[in-house]
């Protein structure tokens, strides 16, 4: 009909190898200021572009938590936030609240209540109850609601476990200051939050020299009862896990794991992937052949497949029992990717920062 424009459906699609994809705008003006003037009640905006932020998103379009990545340099003239604010937003980008990370918190301990400072923010994420768990490098865990109100604080959550390289729960180790006693401390280096808690990797080091004594893995389970805020801590045994550095970490939840228990996949710079289950019945190092060390990993939503990117630039898709190698694809990129994510259960998307 005259005056009517017909658009080709193919015009909205772009090629990606032998496949095609298209982008669909869901929200516009993400991160722009709200009309409200009360930032704590959902107004204000985040300084700087969004790519400068670390983030954690709740499942099924839930809230977002964002904090500026302090490993990035600030441009001259940019505003510096000394409190290292954590911003909370809806999935459309509208801010719902914020709270300062660098602040002192009252820690309850029997009859005494001490004011303590938080350590370096190692990681954060949402549980299925929409509680934001934040973990610092001292092993303390803080629980916030979706509006940024502090619900519970668990200072030194790993303190119930003895240090000195012997493992096990504390039983007065080193109290007598006898010969051979090591003044050791835990330093959390990696963590990942899942629906019911968080798994942390902690380095046990000599408090005097800084020498690493051992590396240990812990599961911290959070109560769904927001009133109690109860947290159960359990060490996950993993012999031989001390070598190298942790490159990547992902979690298979009990509903999707092959064993029906919580399973932790840990890739180190020494090569191979350690698989640990929550009950300590298995802890073994799985080989991926001569593909080199794993730089990044992502677990398929159904828990059956694992996508890994190696230092040689290969993308491997393998079964989580490591019996099948389903896909091998050379990306021709040797640098570590920014993201490896599953799109459904049959596609993997990898993103690198533009040079």
Beta strands, then each sheet from edge to edge (+ up, - down):
strand 1: 14-16
strand 2: 19-21
strand 3: 53-57
strand 4: 64-68
strand 5: 85-89
strand 6: 95-100
strand 7: 104-109
strand 8: 112-117
strand 9: 121-126
strand 10: 132-136
strand 11: 141-144
strand 12: 150-154
strand 13: 184-194
strand 14: 197-206
strand 15: 212-222
strand 16: 231-236
strand 17: 246-252
strand 18: 263-268
strand 19: 273-277
strand 20: 283-286
strand 21: 294-299
strand 22: 305-310
strand 23: 314-319
strand 24: 325-330
strand 25: 339-343
strand 26: 347-351
sheet 1: 1+ 2-
sheet 2: 3+ 4- 5+ 6-
sheet 3: 7+ 8-
sheet 4: 9+ 10- 11+ 12-
sheet 5: 13+ 14- 15+ 16-
sheet 6: 17+ 18- 19+ 20-
sheet 7: 21+ 22- 23+ 24-
sheet 8: 25+ 26-
end
